[in-house]
Amino acid sequence: MRPGRARRTVPAVHEEISPPELTQAIARLSALFGPRQGGIRALEGGVSNRNLLVNFGGTDYVVRLPGKDTELLGIDREAERLATRRAADLGMAPRVAAMLDHPPCLVTCYVEGKTMTAEELRDPGVVAEVAHALRAFHDCGLELPGRFEPYELARHYADHVTASGAELPGGFEAAFERAGQIAATLGEHPEHRPKPTHNDLLAANFLGTRERVVIVDWEYAGMGDPFFDLGSFAANNEFSDDEEQRLLEAYFREPASPRRTAALKLLRFMSDLREAMWGVLQDVAPKLDFDFRGYAGMHFERLTQSGGDPGFPRLLEEARPR
């Protein structure tokens, strides 16, 4: 999913017009969990997937049907399942109930809550809760089947755009050069060694319940740089400098160092690059009523501003391994 602006009201699914793969999934899940009770309700949001609320045997489940060609976006469905299951064990994600291969879908237990806003996610208590949850997931020892490398993913997206005959945005090459500098600078530092990461921490992927914050949509999970999660969380929820410091202090449980502060800002740039190129790739063959071009433009504007800042070379120097 993309940011809150990507969420929109989706009408209820009428069973007579359900697509064949949904009908097949419902039949198989009814055999697993009990007869379906009531209708099928589409949940708001879901740019890459369809998320449906269905009751089987008296229990509510979310049935997640992936869109077409999502592997082009760097999505690994097995990694999504493994990450969601481990995150649920750690108390930060919905529990996995089933995963079907034919038709492909992930089924999780329904969590009663509301989608959080960026403002809510900047609350000091929430920042600390999310930071502690991310640290627990990063340090859990889970080995995921794929790597998440935003620098390579941005090039992968660009290759598909040019292969389709479309043109890349004017600022792409300069941004990609900056991204290469960041990747080369951080690559050897031990704090950036691959760990299991979520990689898509925008407000639409957080649910607030009475007891806790729940992180959903683990479809981009992979073995990646933990600082990318911190950068994604900060960038997509528009953290100030002070809020960045609060996030780092909560995550590391000690005052933020200049090196970590610089690394976080550099990974904010990488997050915006990935989001911008995601929008460009989706705009090549749009299948949904969503302003992919505007979304990409917003992120390109932000990363162009940060990458062109006179302080950018200083961030690279401060983040460099000693």
N, C-alpha and C positions, 0 to 999 in steps of 0.2 A: 504494500500500500504506500501511497504518498501522503503528503501532509494533510492537515485538517481541511484545507480548501479542496482537496480531491474527494472528500467524502460528500455524498449526496444522497438524497432519499431515493431508495429503490422500491418499486412496488412489490407487493406480495406475489409470490409465485403461484400461479394457478395450475393445479395438477394436470389439467387437460392439455396444457401447452408446455409441460416440462420437457426439456431436451432428453433424448434417449439415454445419455450417460447418467443423468440424474435419476431417471426411472429405474435404471439398472442398479445404481448405488443404493437407492432406497430399498429395493427388494432384498439386496444382500445384507444391508444393515438391519432390516427387520428380522431376518433370520438369526442375526447375532444378538440383538438387544431386545427383541420383542416387537409386537405390531406397532406400526406408526399410529400415533394418536393426534388428531387435529390436522391443521394445515401445515404448509411449508412456508416459512417467512424468510425473505431475504433480509440480511442485515445490512445496514448502511456501510458504504465504503467498498473497497475491493476493486482496485484498478487491475491487478494481475490475476485475481481470483474471484470466484463467487462464493460467498459465505452465507450459509443457510441455517436457520434455526429449525430443528426438527425434534419432535418428541417421540422416543421409542420406549415402549414399555413403562411409561410414566416418568421418564427422565429426559431432560432437555440436553441435546447435543448440538454442536456446531459442525456442520458438514462443509468441508472446504474443497471445492472443485477448482483445480488450477486452470488458468486460461491456456490458450494455444501458444506454442513456441516459447514458453517461459524459460526454457534452457538457454535461449539467446541472451537472457538477462543475467545469466550466471547463477541460476537457481538450481539447487540440488535437493530433490524431494526427500531423499534418504537422510541427508544432513539435517533438513528441517525437522523430520520426525525425531531423530536422535537428540537434537538440541532441545526441542520442545519437551521431550520426555525428561531429560536431565534437569532442565530449568523447572519443570513441574515438581520434581523430587526436591528441589531446593526451595520450593514455595513461591516461585515468581512467575509461573506460567500455568495455563490451563492443562489439566491432565489429558494425556493422549488415551483415547478409548480404542481406536482402531486405525489402521492404514490399509487401504485397498490399492491393488495394482491395476485391476480391471473392473470398472473404470478407476483411474487414479484419484484418490481423495484422502484427505486427512480428517479424522473425526476426533474432536476434543470435547470434554465435558464443558457445558455452558457455564460461564462465570457471570453472575449478576453484577453489573457495574456500569459506569458511564465513561465514555471516551474523555480523556483528560485534555486540557488546553495547555499551550506553552506557558501561559502565566502560572497555572497550577503546578507545572513541573519545575518552575523556578523557585517555588517555595523552599526555604532552607531545610525543613524537615523532609520534604519529598526528595530533594537533591541528595540528602544523606542516605535515605532509604534506597534510592536507585543506585547510588554509588556502591553501597555495601552489597546489593544484589549482583551488580555487574562484577564486582571483585570476586564474589563467591563462584559465579559461573566461570569466569576466566581461570580461576585456580582449581576448578573441579577435576582436572585431569582427563576430561573427555577428549577422545580423538575423533574428529569429524573427517569424512571422506574427501573433502575438497579444501583447497586454499582460497582465501578471500584476499585478493591483492588489488586495491582500488586503482593503482597506477596501470596495471595490466588490464583491468576490467574496462577502464576508460578507453584504452586503445582498442580492445575487443569491440566495444560499442561503436567506436569510430570506423573500424574496418567494415562492419556491417552496414553502416550508413553510406559509406562511399561505394560499397559493392552494390547497393540498391540504386546507385546513380544520383543520389542526393548530395548536396554540398554540406560540408561541415561549417559551423559558425566561424566567423572571422577570428575570434579570439582563441580558438581551440589550440593551435600550435604553441602559442605563448604559454597558455595554461598548462599544456602537457609538458612543456619544457620545465616549468616550475615544479610540476608534480614529480618529474624525474629527479630534480635536485633534492626534493624532500625524501623520496624513496632511497636515494643514495646516501643521504645524511643519516637517516635513522636506522638503516638496515642492519648495522652491526651492533647496535646497542642492546644489551640484554633485556631491557624493559620493553622492547619491541619484538621479541621473539614470538612466533605464532602460538596462540592459545585459542580455545573455542570462543567465538565472538558472535554477536547478534547482527551487527552491521546495518541496522535500519531503524535507528532510534529517534523517530519523529513522533510528534504528539499523538497521531492517530493510532499508534501501536502501544499505547498505554491505557489501561483501564483502571479507574479508581473504584475500589469497593470500600465497605465500611471498615474493613480490617487492614487492607494492604493495597499496594500498587501491583498490578499484574501486567507483565509484558507479553504481548501477543505477536503473531506473524514473524516466525523465526525462519522464513523461507530463504533469506540470504545468509543464514548461518554458515560458518566455515572456520577454518583455522586461520586466524588473522592477527593483526596488531591490536592489542587491547586499547591502545590510545585512539584507534579509529572509532571504537564505541564511544569513548569519551568525547572525541571531536564531533561525531555525528549527533550525540545527545546535545552538546553545547550549540552547534551550528543550527540544527533544525528547530531548537527552542529558544534561539536568540539570546544566549547568555551574555551578560555583561562581563567585564574583567573581574569584578568582585565575585560574581557567580561562578566563573571559571575557577577561581581560587578555592571557593567553597567546595566545588566538585572534586578537585584534586586533593584537598585536605581530607575530605570524607573517604575518598577511594584509598588513599595511601595511609590514612590515619596519622598524618604528620603534616606540618606546614609545607605548602607548595614551594618547590625549588625553582629557580629561574629556568633550568633545563626542562623540567616537566611542563612548566608554563609555556615555554616556547614550542615544545612538541605538541601540546594540545592545540595551540593556535595553527600550527602547520597541518595537523590532521583535520581541523575545521576546513581548511582549504581543500584538502583531498575529499572530504565529504561533499562539499559543494560541487567539485568537479564530477564526482560520480553521479550526483543528482542531476546536474545539468546534462550530462551525456545520456543518462537514462531518458530524460525528456526528449532529447534530439532523436534517439533511436525509436522511441515510441511514436514520435510525430511522423516518421517515414511512412508508416502504414497504420494510421490511427484506426482502432476498432471501437473506441468508446467516445462518448460525448465528454471530452475532457481537454482542457487547453494545455496540451503537452508543450507547445511552442512557448507559451507564456511562462510555463513552469521552468523550462530550460533557460529562458532569458533571465528570469529572476535570479537563478543560481549563477549564471555566467556573470551577471552584473556584480554580484557579491564577491565572487572569487577574483574577478578582474580588479576590483577595488583592493582586496586584501593582497593579491599577488603583486600589484603595482605599488604597494605602500613602500616608502623609502626604508622602513624598518624590516622589510622582509629578509634581506641578507643577514641582519643581526639575529633574527630568529633562527636561521639556518646555523649560524655560528654557535649560538647558545645551546641548540639541541644536539650538536655534534658530540659523539662519544669522546670521552677524555681518557 
